[in-house]
Each structure stands twice: as C-alpha cells, then as structure tokens.
C-alpha cells in the first residue's frame, strides 16, 4: 500500500512521504514444501500479521524472482494461488495488490472449513504426538489469534 503521510509546514506547504512496508521472505531450498507454497504461505502470514496491508502493491513477478534468486514461474504460481484464494488481486497496470479481509459465504465458506479442519487435524496430531496438552494448545492458539492485527479490528469475533 502506498501510504502518504501529510506533514504541514507553515500551514501552507504539504510534503508527501512514501511509506514502504517490508516483508522479510525466507525460503528453505532444502524443504520438501515447494518454493511457490513457501512464498504463498509467507505472504499470507505477512497479510495476517499486518506487515502487508490492504491495497499494498507486491513486487512484480520478475523483481521478486530476482530478489529471491528463484524462477519467475515460481513467483507467478504463488501469485496465481494467492489470487485464486482471494488474498490478492492482479491488475495489468497496478500489478499484484493485497485485498482486504472479506468473510466467505456459501460454498466457499464450506470449502474453507473443510480445508481448515484438515490442516488443523495435522497440526493437532503433531502437537499431541510431541506431548502438548489440549489446554496448552488452545492457550497457544488463542494467544496467536489475539496477536493478529485483524483480531484487534474485530475480524474473527464470535468464532469461539
């Protein structure tokens, strides 16, 4: 997002300052998880953590690929996945832009619920196998959820 700070001088001059949010992306080239999914996940985490805000422009495919030292098709695939999931929109003139949070409804909400349950079953199973107790797991999840800027704005309220 291009954010302009307005600073007044002598009540007659206005200075515009561009604010650039920074998202640090770390890819594990030795991981079994494909690079495009690692990139997708880090961008989603950045949006959820408030490091990338609504309307913020992401780097071009070519620029991000060059910065990360990966194939542009990898970035393109990550962006396509993010677009399909509704996290970004892609415009020929503006490029990839972060979308605002929008609650799902109908079939999309049901499909997300199924995906979320599947993902959570794996995470819960791993936690249990490592000796984590249910109250500790729930406390950890609550702390992470509460730490997300979206939770502070009321998104996700009533999901208890």
Secondary structure by P-SEA (a helix, b strand, c coil): cbbbbbbbccccbbbbbbbbbbbbbbbcccccccaaaaaaaaaaaaaaacccccccccccaaaaaaaacccaaaaaaaaaaaaaaccccccccccbbbbcbbbbccaaaaaaaaaaaaaaaaaaaaaaaacccaaaaaaaaaaaaaaccccccccccccc
